[in-house]
Amino acid sequence: MDNRIYNFSAGPATLPLPVLERAREELLSFGGIGMSVMEISHRSKHFAPVIEGAVSGIKNALGVPEGYEVLFLQGGATLQFSMIPMNFLGDGPADYIVTGAWGKKALKEAGKTGSANVIYSSEGSGFKTVPSQDELEFTPGTKYVHYTSNETIEGVEFPYDLTADGLPVVCDASSNILSKPIDVSKYSMIYAGAQKNIGPSGVTLVIIGEELLSKVPDNQHSLLDYRAIASKGSMLNTPNTWGIYLIDLVCRWLEEQGGVSAMETRNTAKAGLLYDAIDSSDGFYKGHADPEARSLMNVTFNLPSEELEKRFAEEAADVGLDGLKGHRSVGGIRASIYNAFPEEGVRTLVDFMADFAEKNG
Ligand SMILES: Cc1ncc(COP(=O)(O)O)c(C=O)c1O
């Protein structure tokens, strides 16, 4: 295993070991061509199958129906917070559902462009919940409805694909894309920074429906124009070729593992082990999210004191369990267990938690 440890980082995060090994093998000579994939033109005959493989890999994994474009952009999911309103908000309004820090940031950027309504926010109660579908009321004529399917910092996840009475739904799925099956046809746009479940940082996946694409204003700046980028197959400028290459490899790995349905089974089992450890700790560990909104990807919890949380993260790191410190804005502990994170690592953490609680409880 080359001294690899268990990496609970929220992103960039653990990549599948076979993907890293393949990339290592091909680093100096990609497919035997005598050049690295990083050294060849994005318009070369060698790169064409790589980007085609990545696009079809995503389409196959998620069952993307006809009428959608799969794009690889730059600027992270954060640039999407601005690009979405710049392309689709117009004279507004748009509806925002805010269930955590990332949704709040998306809302802030939209507000710089035009009118953004908050139709649900769980901020007042500490971002522990998600709304049920029935609870939501959409503003008539809203240009789009934006939500974050998994809030990475708080560990709060929607257990369903949101619908909005036929209004366009736009979803930030950065931290749970490819972790389970979703019904893409319910969305007008899904976007995700690649660095959790898709590949390395520096690529943003956008899956966008033709109807929404047709609404891009004619005078949009080229590199902020989804339609222009789509018309050039994500090659309006030089894309992140290395990142796209790794996405292609991750998609192949995912298929070999049985696809997103198999991932959901595994992810449910992995998260279940941790939530059981929390729930059976007699209150030593306290889960952050309400049980019905618990994330399968980011398991967040607190210990009786900040001092114990600090010691927990430090002692865990000493035994090869890295990256467990919660996000600086909320503290506590966060175990990010994306697709590539092995169940064995979760079991090791569960054992560590039991020992730590016994010694410090
Ligand atoms: C849910 C979510 N949205 C957006 C972002 C921002 O992504 P990026 O750093 O790629 O801009 C993150 C980053 O962790 C995230 O978890």
The ligand as a Tripos MOL2 file, in Angstrom:
@<TRIPOS>MOLECULE
LIG
   16    16     1     0     0
SMALL
NO_CHARGES

@<TRIPOS>ATOM
      1 C1        -20.9050   21.7380   -1.5380 C.3       1 LIG1
      2 C2        -19.7610   22.5790   -2.0070 C.ar      1 LIG1
      3 N1        -19.9950   23.5850   -2.8620 N.ar      1 LIG1
      4 C3        -19.0050   24.3650   -3.3190 C.ar      1 LIG1
      5 C4        -17.6970   24.1810   -2.9210 C.ar      1 LIG1
      6 C5        -16.6190   25.0720   -3.4580 C.3       1 LIG1
      7 O1        -15.8770   24.3490   -4.3510 O.3       1 LIG1
      8 P1        -14.5500   24.9140   -5.0380 P.3       1 LIG1
      9 O2        -13.5210   24.9730   -3.9850 O.co2     1 LIG1
     10 O3        -14.2890   23.8970   -6.0940 O.co2     1 LIG1
     11 O4        -14.8420   26.2510   -5.6020 O.co2     1 LIG1
     12 C6        -17.3980   23.1420   -2.0310 C.ar      1 LIG1
     13 C7        -16.0030   22.9150   -1.6030 C.2       1 LIG1
     14 O5        -15.6840   22.1260   -0.7690 O.2       1 LIG1
     15 C8        -18.4560   22.3280   -1.5700 C.ar      1 LIG1
     16 O6        -18.2120   21.3380   -0.7040 O.3       1 LIG1
@<TRIPOS>BOND
     1     1     2 1
     2     2     3 ar
     3     2    15 ar
     4     3     4 ar
     5     4     5 ar
     6     5     6 1
     7     5    12 ar
     8     6     7 1
     9     7     8 1
    10     8     9 2
    11     8    10 1
    12     8    11 1
    13    12    13 1
    14    12    15 ar
    15    13    14 2
    16    15    16 1
@<TRIPOS>SUBSTRUCTURE
     1 LIG1         1 GROUP 0 **** ****
